[in-house]
Every structure is written in C-alpha cells, then in structure tokens.
Amino acid sequence: MADYIFRYKLDGKKEPVYQDPLLEMIRAQMENILNIIIPLEGQREVKIDGFKLLRDRRTVYKIFPQEQETPNFFEEHPL
C-alpha cells in the first residue's frame, strides 16, 4: 500500500480574519478547499459560509472575509 501526500499552494499571505491562530488556520484551510470543491448533502449542492467548533457550538465563525463573497458555484455547476 502506497502513501500519498496531497499538497496545494495556499494563496499568499492575507490579512487574518481571526487573531486566534487555530481559528485562522481552520478558516484559511476551509476557504481554500471551498474554492476548489462543491460540497453536497446527498445530491443537493450546499453553500457553506461558516463553521462551529465542537468545544463551543454556539459561536459561528465566518469562512470568507467580508470583502470577498462566497464562491458562487450554484449557477456555474448545475446538477
């Protein structure tokens, strides 16, 4: 069995959205992933714009900075 390493280049250094390094790492990774995939629930495309941490299920964190809109993959890739 072979192991493979998947690497992709992140966009250059941007102004962090969150000062907490853990939150910013998660947010940046999700932003980059959502720029290359279309999340699904069953066969339905879903728009993901935030996340919660298991340690604090009440707080919602935005993935995309305010000046950048969420990728509009619904119109570009119909099912």
C-alpha positions in Angstrom: 0.0 0.0 0.0 1.4 3.3 -1.0 1.0 6.6 0.9 0.4 9.8 -1.0 0.9 13.3 0.2 -1.5 15.8 -1.2 -0.3 19.4 -1.2 -1.7 22.5 -2.7 -0.4 26.0 -2.6 -2.3 28.4 -0.4 -2.9 32.0 -1.6 -0.3 34.4 -0.5 -0.3 36.0 3.0 -3.6 37.7 3.6 -4.8 39.8 6.5 -6.1 37.3 9.1 -9.8 37.3 9.8 -9.3 35.9 13.3 -6.5 36.7 15.8 -6.7 33.2 17.2 -4.1 31.1 15.3 -6.3 27.9 15.5 -9.4 29.6 14.2 -7.4 31.3 11.4 -5.8 28.1 10.3 -9.1 26.3 10.1 -10.8 29.3 8.3 -8.0 29.6 5.8 -7.9 25.8 5.0 -11.7 25.8 4.6 -11.6 28.9 2.4 -9.0 27.3 0.1 -10.8 23.9 0.0 -14.2 25.6 -0.8 -12.5 27.4 -3.7 -11.9 24.1 -5.4 -14.8 21.8 -4.4 -18.6 21.8 -4.3 -20.0 20.4 -1.0 -23.0 18.2 -1.2 -25.8 16.9 1.1 -27.0 13.8 -0.8 -27.3 15.1 -4.3 -28.0 18.7 -3.3 -25.3 21.4 -3.5 -24.9 23.3 -0.3 -23.4 26.7 0.4 -21.0 26.7 3.3 -20.1 30.1 4.7 -19.1 29.3 8.3 -18.3 26.7 10.9 -18.5 26.0 14.6 -16.0 24.2 16.9 -17.0 21.2 18.9 -15.8 23.0 22.1 -18.2 25.9 21.5 -21.3 25.0 19.5 -22.9 28.4 20.0 -20.3 30.6 18.2 -20.3 30.7 14.4 -17.2 31.7 12.6 -17.2 33.1 9.0 -15.0 31.4 6.5 -14.8 34.2 3.9 -13.6 37.7 4.6 -16.3 40.4 4.3 -14.8 41.9 1.2 -14.8 38.5 -0.6 -18.1 36.8 -1.4 -18.7 33.1 -1.0 -17.8 31.4 -4.3 -21.0 31.3 -6.5 -20.8 27.6 -7.6 -24.5 27.1 -7.7 -25.0 28.9 -11.0 -21.8 27.7 -12.6 -22.2 24.0 -11.9 -25.9 22.9 -12.0 -26.7 19.3 -11.3 
